[in-house]
Amino acid sequence: MKNIIFTLSALILFCFGANAQNLKCGTTQYNQLLRDQNPDLYLQQRNQFEQGWAQYREIHKDEIKTNILKKSAQPKYIIPVVIHVMHNYGSENISDAQIQATITLMNDFYKGNKAKNVRPVFQHLIADCSEIEFRLAKKDPEGNCTTGITRTQTEQTVNATNEIKKLICWDTKRYLNFWVTESVLSNGKAVGGYAQLPFGFSPANTDGIILVGSQFIADNTGAHEAGHWFGLSHPFEGDSCDINGDNIFDTPPTYFTYSKNQVNSGRGDSCSHPLTNTCSTDNPDLPDMMENIMDYFGGSCSSVMFTLEQRARMFYSLENYRSQLWAADNLVNTGVLDATTPCTPIPSFGITLNNVSTSTTTCANNSYTFRQTSYNGTVTSAEWTFDGGTPNTYSAATSSALNSPTPAITYANPGSYDVKLKVTGPSGSRDTVYKNYITILPSTATLPKNAYNANWDNYQANGWYFENENPTTKILCQI
C-alpha cells in the first residue's frame, strides 16, 4: 500500500512537532556534518583552536585554579544579541516579554545564580561568568532603532535547518544571531537546537544558534548552546569515558550514548542519586557532575553551573575568535550601551491562500488573506493597500483586527502587484512598499513548479510521496 500526500493541506496533518522537553542538543551532529564536508580543513581549524586553548590554559593556570582569572581589558564581554523568531503563527511565535525573560535567565546562569544547590564536592569549581553578559541589540545593522527581535512568517519553521537562516541574518561578526523555530533538525535528527563552534572553518553566514522556541524560553537550553558557541563541548564527548573528551580538566568524564535514530535519549532525573558515576577513568574518581550546564542530566539539581576551566575556555574563545562582538566600537554600533527607548514598528506580514501559507504566485480570481506580523515595537494601527486587488484597501486599529487576517483579497487580472503596509505605534509610523509582491497568472497558465514544490525528504524516507512532485507533472490554473 502506498502512502500518498495529496495536497499541502494534507501534508500539514503529518507535521507533528516533537516533544521539545525531551529533545537534546544537536551541536555534535551538526559539526559532524561540517567535518564530513571537508575533514582536513575541519581538523586543521579544530587543532589550531585546541592548541591555542592549551597554551592559554598553561599561561593562566594559577589564575584559573584560584578563580581570579579576569577579562584582559574592561568592561565586560558584552554580547549584542538578535533573536529572529521564525514562525507560522504557532506557539513558536514567542512574545517579546518571553524573550527578554530568557535573556535575563541566560545571564543568571552565567553569573552562577542558579548554582546554590551544587554538591559540596563541586562547589569550589563553580565559576562566576558574570563578565559575560548577553544584551538585546538596540541598533540594527543600518543603525536604526531595534528591540533586538525580528519576526518572519515561514513554513520552514518546521524541521528547520541552516536553510532558514538565509531568510534573515544580521552580520554574525557584530551580533550573536538566534533563530527560534517550531522544530529543528541537525544532520537529519530532531533536536532542541544547535550552535556553530567559533573556529574559522564554519561559514560566517550561518554562525549563531538555532533553537526550538519552547525550549528557548523554558529551561537552560539557551545557556547551553551559547556555551557551544563560545567553544565548550559536552563532558561526554570523545570515546567512551574519555577524560579529555571536552578538553576541560575540571569536568569529570561522563558516559552518554545517543539513540540510534534520534538524539533525545536523555538521562532522566539523576538528582535523587547523588553518587551516580558513569565513568571511572578519572583520578580521583569523582561522581558525575550532573550540575554542569554542558551535560544532559535531568532534575532540579542539574545543569546549573560552569566550571573554572569552562569559564577560562570561553574567555579564550572570546578574546581570540569572537573579539569583534565585544569590541568598544561594536558595542556603540549595536546600541547595547544605550538607554532603552521605544522604536517605531517595522511592517511585516505573511499570506495565505485557502487558509494555507503559500507562494506569492497564483492564478487569476484566487483570493489571498494577509496577516501583519510587524515587529520592533507596539502596533496600534495598520493600513493596507493592495494594488490590483479587491478590496483595494483595508485598515485595522483594534487588537482583535490587528491580530486577525485581512478579508479575502481577490486578484482578477494577470500581472504583478505591489502590496503596501503602513503600521503606527506610540513612537511613530513606518510604511513599506513590497514591489511586485503578488504575481497573478492567466487562468489557463501553468503554475511554476517552485510555487508548490517543497522539501519532502523526511516523509519520503518513511514511504510518503507527493503526488504532484513528479517532474513531468503540470499543475494548470484551469484544468
C-alpha positions in Angstrom: 0.0 0.0 0.0 1.4 3.4 -0.9 1.4 6.4 1.4 0.3 9.4 -0.5 0.3 13.1 0.4 -2.1 14.7 -2.0 -2.0 18.3 -1.1 -0.2 20.8 1.1 -3.1 20.9 3.5 -3.0 17.2 3.9 0.7 17.3 4.5 0.3 19.6 7.5 -1.6 16.9 9.2 1.6 14.8 9.4 3.9 17.6 10.5 3.6 16.9 14.2 6.1 18.9 16.4 8.4 16.8 18.5 8.3 17.0 22.3 10.7 19.8 22.9 11.2 18.9 26.6 12.8 15.6 25.6 15.0 16.9 22.8 18.7 17.4 23.3 21.4 19.5 21.8 22.4 18.8 18.1 25.7 20.6 18.1 27.7 17.4 17.9 25.7 16.1 14.9 25.9 19.5 13.2 29.6 19.7 13.5 30.0 16.1 12.4 28.3 17.2 9.2 30.7 20.1 8.8 33.6 17.8 9.4 32.4 15.3 6.8 32.2 18.0 4.2 35.9 18.9 4.5 37.7 16.6 7.0 41.2 18.0 6.5 40.2 21.7 6.8 37.9 20.9 9.8 40.7 19.1 11.7 43.2 21.8 10.9 41.0 24.5 12.3 39.9 22.5 15.3 43.5 21.6 16.1 44.5 25.2 15.9 41.8 26.1 18.3 42.7 23.4 20.8 46.4 24.2 20.6 45.7 27.8 21.3 43.5 26.8 24.2 46.2 24.6 25.7 48.6 27.5 25.6 46.1 29.9 27.2 45.3 27.4 30.0 49.0 26.9 30.8 49.7 30.6 30.9 46.8 31.3 33.2 46.7 28.1 35.1 47.3 29.7 38.5 44.6 32.4 37.9 42.1 29.7 36.7 42.6 27.4 39.8 42.3 30.3 42.3 39.3 31.7 40.5 40.9 35.1 39.9 41.1 35.0 36.0 39.9 38.3 34.7 39.0 39.7 31.3 42.0 41.0 29.6 40.5 44.5 29.4 37.4 46.1 30.9 34.5 46.5 30.6 32.6 43.2 30.3 32.4 40.8 27.4 29.0 42.3 26.3 27.4 40.2 23.6 25.0 42.0 21.3 22.1 39.6 20.6 19.4 39.5 17.9 16.5 37.0 18.2 14.9 36.0 14.9 11.5 34.5 15.6 10.8 32.2 12.6 7.2 31.3 12.9 4.0 30.2 11.2 1.6 31.8 13.8 2.1 28.8 16.2 3.5 28.6 19.7 7.0 29.2 18.3 5.9 32.8 17.9 7.1 33.6 21.4 6.5 37.1 22.8 8.9 39.9 23.4 8.4 39.5 27.1 9.3 35.8 26.9 12.4 36.6 25.0 13.5 39.4 27.4 12.9 37.0 30.4 15.0 34.3 28.6 17.9 36.7 28.2 17.7 37.6 31.9 17.7 33.8 32.7 20.8 33.2 30.5 22.7 35.9 32.3 21.6 34.4 35.6 23.1 31.0 34.6 26.4 32.7 33.6 26.6 34.6 36.8 26.3 31.4 38.7 23.0 32.5 40.4 21.4 29.1 39.7 24.2 27.1 41.4 23.1 27.3 45.0 22.4 23.6 45.5 25.6 22.2 43.9 27.0 19.3 45.9 30.0 20.1 48.2 32.4 18.0 46.1 32.0 20.5 43.2 31.3 23.8 45.0 34.9 25.0 44.7 34.6 24.7 40.9 31.6 27.0 40.5 32.5 29.7 38.0 31.1 33.2 38.2 30.9 34.1 34.5 29.2 37.5 35.1 31.9 39.1 33.0 30.0 37.6 30.0 26.7 39.4 29.5 24.0 39.0 26.8 22.1 42.1 25.7 19.5 42.5 23.1 20.7 44.9 20.4 19.2 48.4 20.2 20.5 49.3 16.8 20.1 47.1 13.7 22.8 46.7 11.0 21.7 50.0 9.4 21.9 51.9 12.7 18.1 52.1 13.2 16.3 51.6 16.5 15.6 48.0 17.2 14.3 45.8 20.1 16.8 43.1 19.1 13.9 41.0 17.9 12.7 40.2 14.4 9.7 38.2 13.2 9.4 36.2 10.0 6.5 34.1 8.9 7.7 30.9 7.2 6.8 27.3 6.8 10.5 26.5 7.2 10.0 26.9 10.9 9.1 23.1 10.9 12.2 20.9 10.9 14.3 24.0 10.5 17.9 23.7 9.3 20.6 26.2 8.2 18.4 26.9 5.2 16.1 29.1 7.4 19.0 31.4 8.2 19.0 32.5 4.6 15.7 34.3 5.2 17.2 36.7 7.7 20.6 37.1 9.2 22.4 40.1 10.7 26.1 40.4 10.5 27.4 37.5 12.5 30.6 39.3 13.3 28.6 42.0 15.1 25.7 40.1 16.5 25.0 36.8 18.1 22.1 35.6 16.0 19.5 33.3 17.5 16.9 31.7 15.2 13.8 30.4 17.1 11.7 27.9 15.3 8.9 25.3 15.9 11.3 22.3 15.4 14.9 21.8 14.5 16.8 19.1 12.5 20.6 18.6 12.9 22.2 16.3 10.4 18.7 14.7 9.8 17.9 14.3 13.5 15.3 16.1 15.6 17.0 18.2 18.3 16.3 21.0 20.7 18.8 23.2 19.0 22.4 23.6 17.9 25.2 26.1 17.8 28.1 26.8 15.5 31.5 26.5 17.0 33.8 29.5 17.0 36.8 28.3 14.9 37.2 29.5 11.4 36.0 26.5 9.3 32.3 27.2 10.0 30.6 29.5 7.4 30.1 33.1 8.7 26.6 33.4 7.2 25.3 30.5 9.3 27.1 31.4 12.6 24.8 31.5 15.6 22.3 29.4 17.4 19.1 27.8 16.2 16.6 26.6 18.9 13.1 25.2 19.4 11.0 28.0 20.8 9.5 26.0 23.6 13.0 25.1 24.9 14.5 28.5 24.4 12.0 30.0 26.9 11.6 27.1 29.3 15.0 26.0 30.5 18.7 26.5 30.2 19.0 25.5 26.5 20.0 29.0 25.5 22.8 29.0 28.1 23.9 25.5 26.9 24.0 26.4 23.2 25.7 29.7 23.9 28.4 27.6 25.7 29.0 25.7 22.5 29.1 29.0 20.6 31.9 30.0 22.9 33.7 26.7 22.2 32.6 24.4 25.0 31.9 20.7 24.3 29.8 18.1 26.2 31.7 16.4 29.0 30.9 13.1 27.4 32.5 13.9 24.0 35.1 11.7 22.5 35.5 7.9 23.1 33.7 6.2 25.9 34.6 7.9 29.2 37.4 9.9 27.6 39.0 12.0 30.3 40.0 14.6 27.7 36.8 14.4 25.7 35.9 18.1 26.2 39.5 19.3 26.7 38.5 20.6 30.2 40.4 19.1 33.2 37.9 20.0 35.9 34.8 18.3 34.4 34.8 14.6 35.3 34.2 12.4 32.3 30.6 11.1 31.9 29.1 8.5 29.6 26.2 9.1 27.3 25.0 7.2 24.2 22.8 8.7 21.5 19.9 6.6 20.5 20.1 5.1 17.0 17.9 7.4 15.1 17.4 10.4 17.4 19.3 12.4 20.0 16.5 12.7 22.5 17.6 9.9 24.8 18.1 11.9 27.9 19.5 10.7 31.2 16.3 11.2 33.3 16.3 12.7 36.8 19.5 11.8 38.5 19.3 14.3 41.4 18.0 11.6 43.7 21.1 9.5 43.1 23.9 11.9 44.1 26.6 9.2 43.8 25.8 8.5 40.1 29.2 7.7 38.4 29.1 6.6 34.8 32.9 6.7 34.4 35.8 5.6 36.5 38.6 6.8 34.2 39.4 9.9 36.2 41.8 10.1 39.2 40.5 10.8 41.7 37.3 9.0 40.6 34.6 11.6 41.1 30.8 11.2 40.7 29.2 12.7 37.6 28.9 16.4 37.6 25.2 16.4 36.8 25.1 20.1 37.8 27.1 21.0 34.7 25.3 23.1 32.1 27.0 21.4 29.2 25.8 17.9 30.1 22.4 16.2 29.7 21.4 15.2 33.2 17.8 15.9 34.3 16.2 17.0 37.5 16.1 20.2 39.6 19.8 20.0 40.6 21.1 19.6 37.1 22.6 22.0 34.5 23.2 25.0 36.8 26.9 25.7 36.7 30.0 26.2 34.6 33.4 25.2 36.0 36.5 27.4 36.3 38.2 25.9 33.2 35.0 26.2 31.2 34.9 29.9 32.1 38.6 30.2 31.0 37.9 28.5 27.7 35.0 30.8 27.0 37.3 33.8 27.7 40.0 32.3 25.4 37.4 31.9 22.6 36.0 35.5 23.1 39.5 37.0 23.0 40.8 35.1 20.0 37.8 34.2 17.9 34.9 36.4 18.8 36.6 39.6 19.8 34.8 41.9 17.3 31.5 41.3 19.0 32.5 42.9 22.4 34.9 45.5 20.9 34.1 49.0 22.0 33.1 50.3 18.6 30.7 47.4 18.1 29.0 48.0 21.4 28.4 51.5 20.2 27.3 50.5 16.7 24.8 47.9 18.1 23.5 50.3 20.8 23.8 47.9 23.7 25.3 50.7 25.9 22.3 53.0 25.2 19.3 53.5 27.3 16.2 51.7 26.2 13.8 53.8 24.1 10.7 52.9 22.2 11.2 52.0 18.5 8.9 52.6 15.5 7.4 49.3 14.4 8.6 47.6 11.2 5.9 46.5 8.7 5.9 42.7 8.1 3.3 40.2 7.0 2.5 36.7 5.8 0.0 35.5 3.3 -2.3 32.5 3.0 -4.4 31.1 0.1 -7.3 29.0 1.2 -6.1 29.3 4.8 -2.7 27.7 4.0 0.6 29.5 3.9 1.6 29.7 0.3 3.6 31.2 -2.6 3.1 34.7 -3.8 2.3 33.4 -7.3 -1.2 32.1 -8.0 -4.0 32.0 -10.6 -6.4 34.7 -11.6 -9.5 35.1 -9.4 -7.9 33.4 -6.5 -8.1 35.2 -3.1 -5.3 35.8 -0.6 -5.5 36.8 3.0 -2.8 38.9 4.7 -1.8 38.9 8.3 0.5 41.5 9.7 3.5 40.2 11.7 5.1 43.6 12.3 7.7 43.8 15.0 10.2 46.2 16.6 7.5 48.0 18.7 3.9 48.1 19.6 1.5 48.4 16.7 -1.7 50.4 17.3 -2.9 50.5 13.7 -2.2 49.1 10.3 -3.2 50.4 6.8 -3.0 48.2 3.8 -3.1 49.0 0.0 -3.5 46.1 -2.4 -2.7 47.2 -5.9 -4.8 45.2 -8.3 -6.8 43.6 -5.6 -10.4 43.8 -4.4 -10.9 45.3 -2.0 -8.1 47.7 -2.6 -7.5 48.9 0.9 -8.0 47.7 4.5 -7.4 49.2 7.9 -7.1 47.7 11.4 -7.0 49.7 14.6 -8.1 47.3 17.3 -6.2 44.4 19.0 -8.6 41.9 17.5 -8.3 43.2 14.0 -4.5 43.6 14.2 -4.1 40.0 15.2 -6.5 38.6 12.6 -6.1 38.1 8.9 -7.4 40.7 6.5 -10.6 40.0 4.5 -10.0 37.9 1.3 -8.3 40.0 -1.4 -9.2 38.8 -4.9 -6.9 39.3 -7.9 -8.9 39.1 -11.1 -6.3 40.2 -13.7 -2.9 38.7 -14.6 0.1 40.8 -13.6 2.5 41.7 -10.8 1.2 43.9 -8.0 2.6 45.9 -5.1 1.5 45.5 -1.5 1.8 48.5 0.8 1.6 48.3 4.6 1.8 51.2 7.0 2.0 50.5 10.7 1.8 53.0 13.5 2.8 52.8 17.1 3.4 55.2 20.0 6.8 56.2 18.7 5.7 56.9 15.1 4.7 55.3 11.8 6.5 53.4 9.1 5.3 52.3 5.7 6.9 49.8 3.3 6.1 49.0 -0.4 6.6 45.4 -1.4 7.3 45.8 -5.1 5.7 43.3 -7.4 5.0 41.1 -4.4 1.9 39.3 -5.9 2.1 37.6 -9.3 -1.2 36.6 -10.9 -1.1 34.2 -13.8 -3.8 33.8 -16.5 -6.5 31.3 -15.8 -5.0 29.0 -18.5 -1.4 29.2 -17.3 0.8 26.5 -15.8 1.7 27.3 -12.2 5.5 27.2 -11.8 6.8 24.1 -10.1 8.6 26.1 -7.4 5.3 27.7 -6.5 4.0 24.5 -4.9 7.1 22.3 -4.5 8.9 21.8 -1.2 11.4 19.6 0.5 9.6 16.3 1.4 12.8 14.3 2.3 11.6 13.4 5.8 8.4 12.0 4.5 9.9 10.2 1.5 12.2 8.4 3.9 9.1 6.9 5.6 7.4 5.9 2.4 5.4 9.0 1.6 5.5 10.7 -1.7 3.9 13.9 -3.0 1.6 13.2 -5.9 2.3 16.4 -7.8 6.1 16.3 -7.4 6.8 14.2 -10.5 9.0 16.4 -12.7 6.7 15.8 -15.7 3.5 16.8 -13.8 2.0 20.2 -14.7 -0.5 22.0 -12.5 -2.8 24.1 -14.5 -4.7 27.1 -13.3 -7.7 25.7 -15.2 -8.0 22.0 -16.0 
